[in-house]
Amino acid sequence: MKQIASIIAVMQVFFLQAQNFENNWTGYFSYASLKSISQGNDKIYAAAENSVFIYDLSTQETETISTINGLSGKEITTAYYSENYGLYVVGYKNGLIEIVIDGDENILKVVDIREKLTIPPDSKQINHFYEYNDKLYISTGYGISVYNMGALEFGDTYYIGNLGGQIAVTQTTVFGDLIYASTSNNGIKSALVNDENIIDYQQWTTSSLGGYKGIQTLGTELYALNNTNILFKQDADLGFIEIDSFSSSVIDFGVQSNILTITTENTIQAFEEGYNLLAEVNNLMGYDYTLQSGFYFNNIFYLGTSTLGMLVVPESPQEALQVLPAGPLYNQPFSIDASPGQLWVSFGDVDLTFNPFPLTRKGISNFKNEAWKNIKYDSLIDQLGVNDVNDLVYVKINPENPFVTYMSSYQKGLLKLNGQEPSILYNETNSPMDIALENEDEGIRVYGADFDREQNLWFVQSKIDNGLLKLTPDGQFQTIDISNIIDAESELALSKVAVSRTGYVFFGAVENGLIGYNPTTNQFNKIGEGLGSGNLPTTDIKALVFDNQNRLWIGTRKGLRVLYSVGSFFESGAETDAQSIIILEDGVPQELLFLQSITDIEVDGSNNKWISTATSGVFYLSSNGQETLLRFTSDNSPLPSDNVLDIAIDDSSGKVYFATNDGLVAFNGTSTAARDDLENVYAFPNPVRPNFTGNVTIEGLTAKANVKITDITGNLVFETTSEGGSVQWDTTAFGKYKVASGVYLILITSDDNLQTKVTKIMIIR
């Protein structure tokens, strides 16, 4: 490899260096859809939608690289491995380039194109990389940028359109003393590659008109593929002449190791010089695949598919080996729910107006005991014996019986799962649920759901008078008529559901705000916008959850509210206005999360609140909301997007899962649910070493346990009461100063004073 030492020496000068988050985060990305495959260093580099895996040819082991390691998590469009420099270069739709250096855990971000103000955002896409004489020619939506691989810095940019305008370049190649560029609409252009004035658009000539997908050098031959899938070969006298055509669209066209590979959705062909067919794959027994990329190397095809990851297919016999790192089916999780050691994921979709069209027909994914089980859509409907179960938009695990899970379909009813297997689809044929009143195409629009303490599932169905339903553990339904409180036909959609510990059922709507139902008295009430009418910032309810103090936290499209007096919600004349949370910012009172579009709220074992938003990432708030404990965005964390759709917490471990529109990640939280006894109390880290700057967590507590910490002589340095199963100590004496080195006693007493526990922790300064 050339100049690796100098690369590492200068990389911090020219780049933003990505942060590695492996200590506190875990990525759960899908590697099933492969955009680009490259080869080098006895490895195969496979670029998925927004992450990468590396397949070692000698050991057949895989390694994944994602936002956890520092990738941006944005949409990858192309990638390239440079054997000369040991660099893996990843290009993105937004113009970002990221470089992975062999043997170095750091990922370097090249932001020049992404930040260029003179280039429209929709023209920044990286289309192709081509390396020649220590330079990387980058084909983009605006032209060609040249990147010096040795110095790790940009050189010139070639704007080769008329009068030097920006045009989309799909590929480049050097043939003889000319550099050729295929363009999406402006033909094939060429110039002398070593011309000192190559930056001048007038030095470029057009040798063929029309739109082209790519241009490649194969030994002493030059090939070009146009937008209508006709293949041309350059003739010294006649120019580009047609030599072949393809009935299916060519989606990958490239040369590696002096082999030309042409890939359509179902076929991949390898050609040597002279356009002699070496081998092809057009059918693989046992695999229903759609190709997106591929190449041929050492008599083996490497196929990048849309749903199966990579298929490794020898020329003979053509028996495929599937290479697919573990993960969920897709990188577009819409709803998630967790129980101890388990996570369910669904991939349905509705927009802000609860429009499910175009309908989403995808399977479901389950993560249990650190292993993924994926049920594809075809298998799902086969196991259920139904024709369709589209748009699974909400997941709810029974907290008292995690063996039972329900998923809401925004078209087809309610799906029940037992263990990891689909059990039954409740719809109009086997339940009281009916097709929507006015428009049968709207189907059975089930959305939010929650369990009460008797394990009854309460859920809502839009566009129908009996829009609130209860399903008992033994499979009995009860319907509740909501027509006296809202007009179900005109209401756009019913959204989330939350059941209080006293059994009150609350559900949200888009146009009718917050509706409450008392099952004991069969009484409804609702609140909306404006003081005296509910004080909601909008009627569009997006999130509902009760905290450990039975307060209802309400997330809307325009901010946050808390209903403190749930018990009086149904009393005539009672105050039912929800309250905003006012905090001080630089001494000025401000409404917390003012105008933020909130997508979900979850409560952890310490009664703290995790709040996700549509545009601003995630907020972690103290139990009363007055303090922001953490703030995660795509800029300071592995979140692949600031559009966080759902949150789920594993109360046994404290792990917090985030479903974004670009993938699933988890943060290793420390707040857990309360335990039944104090038998398994422990503190970590223990010992606390000099370089540790975080908090000590005391885990395994009962609810409302009293926790005291003293030094070895009995001096009290900390005291608190647990909200859930854990508390944290900042290793200070009541926040005043860091305690000295030594052994400290942790004295714990349960709320009823019947249980006590003593443990120790060592502090080393």
Rosetta blueprint (number, residue, H / E / L):
1 M L
2 K L
3 Q L
4 I H
5 A H
6 S H
7 I H
8 I H
9 A H
10 V H
11 M H
12 Q H
13 V H
14 F H
15 F L
16 L E
17 Q E
18 A L
19 Q L
20 N L
21 F L
22 E L
23 N L
24 N L
25 W E
26 T E
27 G E
28 Y E
29 F L
30 S L
31 Y L
32 A L
33 S L
34 L E
35 K E
36 S E
37 I E
38 S E
39 Q E
40 G E
41 N L
42 D L
43 K E
44 I E
45 Y E
46 A E
47 A E
48 A E
49 E L
50 N L
51 S L
52 V E
53 F E
54 I E
55 Y E
56 D E
57 L L
58 S L
59 T L
60 Q L
61 E L
62 T E
63 E E
64 T E
65 I E
66 S L
67 T H
68 I H
69 N H
70 G L
71 L L
72 S L
73 G L
74 K L
75 E L
76 I E
77 T E
78 T E
79 A E
80 Y E
81 Y E
82 S E
83 E L
84 N L
85 Y L
86 G L
87 L E
88 Y E
89 V E
90 V E
91 G E
92 Y E
93 K L
94 N L
95 G L
96 L L
97 I E
98 E E
99 I E
100 V E
101 I E
102 D L
103 G L
104 D L
105 E L
106 N L
107 I E
108 L E
109 K E
110 V E
111 V L
112 D H
113 I H
114 R H
115 E H
116 K L
117 L L
118 T L
119 I L
120 P L
121 P H
122 D H
123 S H
124 K L
125 Q L
126 I E
127 N E
128 H E
129 F E
130 Y E
131 E E
132 Y E
133 N L
134 D L
135 K E
136 L E
137 Y E
138 I E
139 S E
140 T E
141 G L
142 Y L
143 G L
144 I E
145 S E
146 V E
147 Y E
148 N E
149 M L
150 G L
151 A L
152 L L
153 E E
154 F E
155 G E
156 D E
157 T E
158 Y E
159 Y L
160 I L
161 G L
162 N H
163 L H
164 G H
165 G L
166 Q L
167 I L
168 A L
169 V E
170 T E
171 Q E
172 T E
173 T E
174 V E
175 F E
176 G L
177 D L
178 L E
179 I E
180 Y E
181 A E
182 S E
183 T E
184 S L
185 N L
186 N L
187 G L
188 I E
189 K E
190 S E
191 A E
192 L E
193 V L
194 N L
195 D L
196 E L
197 N L
198 I L
199 I L
200 D L
201 Y H
202 Q H
203 Q H
204 W L
205 T E
206 T E
207 S E
208 S E
209 L L
210 G L
211 G L
212 Y E
213 K E
214 G E
215 I E
216 Q E
217 T E
218 L E
219 G L
220 T L
221 E E
222 L E
223 Y E
224 A E
225 L E
226 N E
227 N L
228 T L
229 N L
230 I E
231 L E
232 F E
233 K E
234 Q E
235 D E
236 A L
237 D L
238 L L
239 G E
240 F E
241 I E
242 E E
243 I E
244 D E
245 S E
246 F L
247 S L
248 S L
249 S L
250 V E
251 I E
252 D E
253 F E
254 G E
255 V E
256 Q E
257 S L
258 N L
259 I E
260 L E
261 T E
262 I E
263 T E
264 T E
265 E L
266 N L
267 T L
268 I E
269 Q E
270 A E
271 F E
272 E E
273 E L
274 G L
275 Y L
276 N E
277 L E
278 L E
279 A E
280 E E
281 V E
282 N L
283 N L
284 L L
285 M L
286 G L
287 Y L
288 D L
289 Y L
290 T L
291 L E
292 Q E
293 S E
294 G E
295 F E
296 Y E
297 F E
298 N L
299 N L
300 I E
301 F E
302 Y E
303 L E
304 G E
305 T E
306 S L
307 T L
308 L L
309 G L
310 M E
311 L E
312 V E
313 V E
314 P E
315 E L
316 S L
317 P L
318 Q L
319 E L
320 A L
321 L E
322 Q E
323 V E
324 L L
325 P L
326 A L
327 G L
328 P L
329 L L
330 Y L
331 N L
332 Q L
333 P L
334 F L
335 S E
336 I E
337 D E
338 A E
339 S E
340 P L
341 G L
342 Q E
343 L E
344 W E
345 V E
346 S E
347 F L
348 G L
349 D L
350 V L
351 D L
352 L L
353 T L
354 F L
355 N L
356 P L
357 F L
358 P L
359 L L
360 T L
361 R L
362 K L
363 G L
364 I E
365 S E
366 N E
367 F E
368 K E
369 N L
370 E L
371 A E
372 W E
373 K E
374 N E
375 I E
376 K L
377 Y H
378 D H
379 S H
380 L H
381 I H
382 D H
383 Q H
384 L H
385 G L
386 V L
387 N L
388 D L
389 V L
390 N L
391 D L
392 L E
393 V E
394 Y E
395 V E
396 K E
397 I E
398 N L
399 P L
400 E L
401 N L
402 P L
403 F L
404 V E
405 T E
406 Y E
407 M E
408 S E
409 S E
410 Y L
411 Q L
412 K E
413 G E
414 L E
415 L E
416 K E
417 L E
418 N E
419 G L
420 Q L
421 E E
422 P E
423 S E
424 I E
425 L E
426 Y E
427 N L
428 E L
429 T L
430 N L
431 S L
432 P L
433 M L
434 D L
435 I L
436 A L
437 L L
438 E L
439 N L
440 E H
441 D H
442 E H
443 G L
444 I E
445 R E
446 V E
447 Y E
448 G E
449 A E
450 D E
451 F E
452 D L
453 R L
454 E L
455 Q L
456 N L
457 L E
458 W E
459 F E
460 V E
461 Q E
462 S E
463 K L
464 I L
465 D L
466 N L
467 G L
468 L E
469 L E
470 K E
471 L E
472 T L
473 P L
474 D L
475 G L
476 Q L
477 F E
478 Q E
479 T E
480 I E
481 D L
482 I L
483 S L
484 N L
485 I L
486 I L
487 D L
488 A L
489 E L
490 S L
491 E L
492 L L
493 A L
494 L E
495 S E
496 K E
497 V E
498 A E
499 V E
500 S L
501 R L
502 T L
503 G L
504 Y L
505 V E
506 F E
507 F E
508 G E
509 A E
510 V L
511 E L
512 N L
513 G L
514 L E
515 I E
516 G E
517 Y E
518 N E
519 P L
520 T L
521 T L
522 N L
523 Q E
524 F E
525 N E
526 K E
527 I E
528 G L
529 E E
530 G L
531 L L
532 G L
533 S L
534 G L
535 N L
536 L E
537 P L
538 T L
539 T L
540 D L
541 I E
542 K E
543 A E
544 L E
545 V E
546 F E
547 D L
548 N L
549 Q L
550 N L
551 R L
552 L E
553 W E
554 I E
555 G E
556 T E
557 R L
558 K L
559 G E
560 L E
561 R E
562 V E
563 L E
564 Y L
565 S L
566 V H
567 G H
568 S H
569 F L
570 F L
571 E L
572 S L
573 G L
574 A L
575 E L
576 T L
577 D L
578 A L
579 Q E
580 S L
581 I L
582 I E
583 I E
584 L E
585 E E
586 D L
587 G L
588 V E
589 P E
590 Q E
591 E E
592 L L
593 L L
594 F L
595 L L
596 Q L
597 S L
598 I E
599 T E
600 D E
601 I E
602 E E
603 V E
604 D L
605 G L
606 S L
607 N L
608 N L
609 K E
610 W E
611 I E
612 S E
613 T E
614 A L
615 T L
616 S L
617 G L
618 V E
619 F E
620 Y E
621 L E
622 S L
623 S L
624 N L
625 G L
626 Q L
627 E L
628 T E
629 L E
630 L E
631 R E
632 F E
633 T L
634 S L
635 D L
636 N L
637 S L
638 P L
639 L L
640 P L
641 S L
642 D L
643 N L
644 V E
645 L E
646 D E
647 I E
648 A E
649 I E
650 D L
651 D L
652 S L
653 S L
654 G L
655 K E
656 V E
657 Y E
658 F E
659 A E
660 T E
661 N L
662 D L
663 G E
664 L E
665 V E
666 A E
667 F E
668 N E
669 G L
670 T L
671 S L
672 T L
673 A L
674 A L
675 R E
676 D L
677 D L
678 L L
679 E L
680 N L
681 V L
682 Y E
683 A E
684 F E
685 P L
686 N L
687 P L
688 V E
689 R L
690 P L
691 N L
692 F L
693 T L
694 G L
695 N L
696 V E
697 T E
698 I E
699 E E
700 G L
701 L L
702 T E
703 A L
704 K L
705 A L
706 N E
707 V E
708 K E
709 I E
710 T E
711 D E
712 I L
713 T L
714 G L
715 N L
716 L E
717 V E
718 F E
719 E E
720 T E
721 T E
722 S L
723 E L
724 G L
725 G L
726 S E
727 V E
728 Q E
729 W E
730 D L
731 T L
732 T E
733 A L
734 F L
735 G L
736 K L
737 Y L
738 K E
739 V L
740 A L
741 S L
742 G E
743 V E
744 Y E
745 L E
746 I E
747 L E
748 I E
749 T E
750 S L
751 D L
752 D L
753 N L
754 L L
755 Q L
756 T E
757 K E
758 V E
759 T E
760 K E
761 I E
762 M E
763 I E
764 I L
765 R L
